Amino acid sequence: MAEEKENKTQMKSQIELNDAKILTLMQFARKAGKLVSGTDACIRAINHRKVYLVLMTTDFSKTSAKHISAVITAQKLTISIISRFQMSELSDALGLPVSGVFGILDQGFASRISEYAEASIQVEETCQYEYTS
C-alpha cells in the first residue's frame, strides 16, 4: 500500500516536472519571438505555414478548437495539437493576456515541447492503468 502511494507520488511529480519544462520552453519561445497567442494570430501563422505546434488549453472553446483544426486540415499540414494547462495558468506563466491557444513558430521548441507533453501523457496513462486495475 505504501509502495503504491509512493509510485503515484513519483508519477505525479514527473508530470509536474514535464509541465514545468513545457512552460519554461514556452517562455523562451516567447522571448525569442517564436510564440503567437490567440486564435486569430495562430490562424494567420498557420496560413503562412509558420507554425510547428499548436498548444490549446483544456478550457479552450470547442468551437474555436474545431475551427483551428479545420484550418490545419484545409492547409493539408501536419501540425501537432497538444491540449494541456488552463488559460489562466498559461497566460500568467507567459505574462500575456488570457488566451486559449498558442502557436510555436520554431521547430526546435516545438519538438522539445512535444517530447515533454508525450512523456507526461505516457506517465498519466501508466498511472491510470495501474490504479484502475
C-alpha positions as CSV (number, residue, x, y, z in Angstrom):
1,M,0.0,0.0,0.0
2,A,2.8,2.4,0.9
3,E,4.7,1.5,-2.2
4,E,1.7,2.1,-4.3
5,K,1.3,5.6,-2.8
6,E,5.0,6.3,-3.3
7,N,4.8,5.3,-7.0
8,K,1.7,7.5,-7.5
9,T,3.6,10.4,-5.9
10,Q,6.6,9.9,-8.1
11,M,4.5,9.7,-11.2
12,K,2.7,12.9,-10.2
13,S,6.0,14.7,-9.6
14,Q,7.2,13.5,-13.0
15,I,4.2,15.0,-14.7
16,E,4.7,18.3,-12.8
17,L,8.3,18.4,-13.8
18,N,7.4,17.9,-17.5
19,D,4.8,20.6,-17.3
20,A,7.3,23.0,-15.7
21,K,9.7,22.2,-18.6
22,I,7.0,22.9,-21.2
23,L,6.2,26.3,-19.5
24,T,9.9,27.2,-19.5
25,L,10.3,26.3,-23.2
26,M,7.2,28.4,-24.0
27,Q,8.7,31.3,-22.0
28,F,11.9,31.0,-24.0
29,A,10.0,30.8,-27.3
30,R,8.0,34.0,-26.3
31,K,11.2,35.9,-25.5
32,A,12.7,34.7,-28.8
33,G,9.7,35.9,-30.7
34,K,8.7,32.3,-31.7
35,L,5.3,32.2,-29.9
36,V,2.0,33.6,-31.1
37,S,-1.1,33.7,-28.9
38,G,-4.8,34.0,-29.7
39,T,-7.0,32.3,-32.3
40,D,-6.6,35.0,-35.0
41,A,-2.8,35.2,-34.6
42,C,-2.5,31.4,-34.7
43,I,-4.7,31.0,-37.8
44,R,-2.7,33.7,-39.6
45,A,0.6,32.0,-38.7
46,I,-0.9,28.6,-39.8
47,N,-2.0,30.1,-43.1
48,H,1.6,31.4,-43.6
49,R,2.9,28.0,-42.7
50,K,5.0,29.2,-39.8
51,V,3.5,27.1,-37.0
52,Y,5.1,23.8,-36.0
53,L,3.0,23.1,-32.9
54,V,-0.3,24.3,-31.5
55,L,-0.9,24.2,-27.8
56,M,-4.6,24.6,-26.7
57,T,-5.7,25.0,-23.1
58,T,-8.0,22.4,-21.6
59,D,-10.7,25.1,-21.1
60,F,-10.4,26.5,-24.7
61,S,-13.7,26.8,-26.6
62,K,-14.6,23.6,-28.5
63,T,-15.9,25.7,-31.5
64,S,-12.6,27.6,-31.8
65,A,-10.6,24.4,-31.4
66,K,-12.6,22.8,-34.3
67,H,-12.0,26.0,-36.4
68,I,-8.2,25.8,-35.9
69,S,-8.2,22.1,-36.6
70,A,-10.2,22.7,-39.8
71,V,-7.7,25.4,-40.9
72,I,-4.8,23.0,-40.4
73,T,-6.7,20.3,-42.3
74,A,-7.6,22.7,-45.1
75,Q,-4.0,23.7,-45.5
76,K,-3.0,20.0,-45.6
77,L,-0.5,20.5,-42.8
78,T,0.7,18.0,-40.2
79,I,0.8,20.2,-37.1
80,S,0.6,18.6,-33.7
81,I,-2.0,19.9,-31.4
82,I,-1.5,19.5,-27.6
83,S,-4.2,20.2,-25.1
84,R,-2.7,21.0,-21.7
85,F,-2.9,23.6,-18.9
86,Q,-5.6,26.1,-18.2
87,M,-5.9,29.6,-19.8
88,S,-5.1,31.5,-16.6
89,E,-2.2,29.2,-15.8
90,L,-0.5,29.6,-19.2
91,S,-1.2,33.3,-19.6
92,D,0.1,34.0,-16.1
93,A,3.3,32.0,-16.7
94,L,3.9,33.7,-20.1
95,G,2.9,37.2,-19.0
96,L,0.4,37.5,-21.8
97,P,-3.3,38.4,-21.9
98,V,-5.6,35.4,-21.3
99,S,-5.6,33.2,-24.3
100,G,-6.6,29.6,-25.0
101,V,-4.4,28.8,-28.0
102,F,-0.7,29.3,-28.6
103,G,1.4,28.6,-31.7
104,I,5.1,27.7,-31.6
105,L,7.0,29.1,-34.6
106,D,10.3,27.2,-34.1
107,Q,10.8,23.6,-34.9
108,G,13.3,23.1,-32.0
109,F,11.0,24.4,-29.4
110,A,8.1,22.5,-30.9
111,S,9.8,19.2,-30.9
112,R,11.0,19.5,-27.2
113,I,7.6,20.6,-26.0
114,S,6.0,17.7,-27.9
115,E,8.5,15.4,-26.2
116,Y,7.7,16.5,-22.7
117,A,4.0,16.5,-23.4
118,E,4.1,13.0,-24.7
119,A,6.2,11.9,-21.7
120,S,3.5,13.3,-19.4
121,I,0.7,11.6,-21.3
122,Q,2.6,8.3,-21.0
123,V,3.0,8.7,-17.3
124,E,-0.6,9.7,-16.9
125,E,-1.8,6.6,-18.8
126,T,0.5,4.4,-16.8
127,C,-0.8,5.9,-13.6
128,Q,-4.4,5.4,-14.6
129,Y,-3.8,1.8,-15.8
130,E,-2.0,0.8,-12.5
131,Y,-4.6,2.3,-10.2
132,T,-7.8,1.4,-12.1
133,S,-6.9,-2.3,-12.3
